[in-house]
Amino acid sequence: QIPYRTVPLVRRELDKQLTSMVLIQVVYKTLVVLPYVTILFILFTANINALSITVLQLNFLNFVTGMIYYLNFASPFYIYICVSKRFRQQFIYVILSIYSSKRKQQCIGINQIKPLEEQSQQL
């Protein structure tokens, strides 16, 4: 019964890749979201007159952390490309197949029709 319960080596490798991708994504999201939430919390709850920084500085920090926060939505793609070998290989395969199909379409377009201006001048 023990051989039937063992997980194949390939499956273990995929599980390790998935675990590392999720772990890195959790760390990244924490590092990105925490400053944004902190600045929003300061903006909404603190008395600005009591703080040593001005409203302009707080708004600038809110803008910068907001821009970093919006990068959060594009990050999974880059994290997966950097961490997972299988994801990289699949991405390269898809990109090359799209490129090769477009290249084939360009080669087929040899038999073209003349523009209307050239046809009317010939008549």
N, C-alpha and C positions, 0 to 999 in steps of 0.2 A: 504493500500500500504506500510505502514511502516514496518510491519513484514517481508515482502518479501525482503526488502532492507537491513535488518540487516545481518551482517556477523556472521556465526556460531562461537561459542567460540573456537572450535578446530582450525578453520582457523586463528583466531586472534593469537592464541598461536604459530602457525607455522610461521605466519608473524613476530611475535616478535623474534622468534629464528633466522629467516633468517636475520632480520635487525641487530641483535646483532652480528651474524657471519660476515656479510659484514662490519660492523663498526669496529670490532676488526681486521679484515683482512686489512682494509685500514690503520688503525693506525700502525699495524705491518709492512706493506710494506713501509710506510713512514719512519719509524724508521730504517728500514734495507737499503733502497735504498739511502736515503739522505747522510749518511756518505760515501758511495761508490762513489757517484756522486761528492761529495765535494773533495775527494782525487784525483779523476781523473781530475777534473777541476784544482786543484792546480798543478798536474803533467804536464798538457799540457800548462798551461798559465803562471805560475809563473816563475820568474827568480830564479833558484836554488841557485845561488851565493848570492843573496840578502836575502835569507831565513836563519834563524838560525838553521834549521835542515838539515841534510845531505841527499844525494840521497839514501843512504842505508836505512835510517829511513823512507823516503817517499815510497820506494819500499816495505818495511815491512808493513807499514800502508795500502798500496794498496793490498798486499796479504791478510792481516787480514780482511779488509773490503770486499774484493772479495769473501773470503770464507763465510763470513756472508751473502753476497748477494746471493750466490748459495744456501744457506739454504732457501732462499725466495721461491724456487720452491717446496719445500716439506712442507711448512708451512700450506697450506690450510687444508690438512688432519688433522694435529694436532689441528688446530684451531677449526675445525668442531667437532672433538672428544671431545674437552674440553668444548665447548660452547653448543652444541645441544644435548639434551637428546634423541631426536628421531634418530639422526645420530648414537649415541652411541649404542642404542638398535638395530638398523639395522646392525651395524658392528658386534656386538656380535652374533646376529642371523646368519649372513653369516659365520663367523668364526666357530661357533659351528656346523653348517650344513656341512661345508667342513670337519671338524675334524671327525664328526660322519660318514660321507660317507667313509673316508679313513679307519676308524676303522672297518667298515663293510667289506671292501675289504680285510683287513688283516685276518679277521676271516674266510673268504671264502676259502683262499688259503691252506686248509688242504691237499687236494688231489694233491700232487706234483709228478713230474717225477724224477727218480734218475739221477744223473749226469752220463755222458758217461763213466768216469773212473770206476765207480762202476759196471756198466753194463758189461764192457769188462773183468773185473777181474772175474766176476761170470761165464763167458762163458769159 
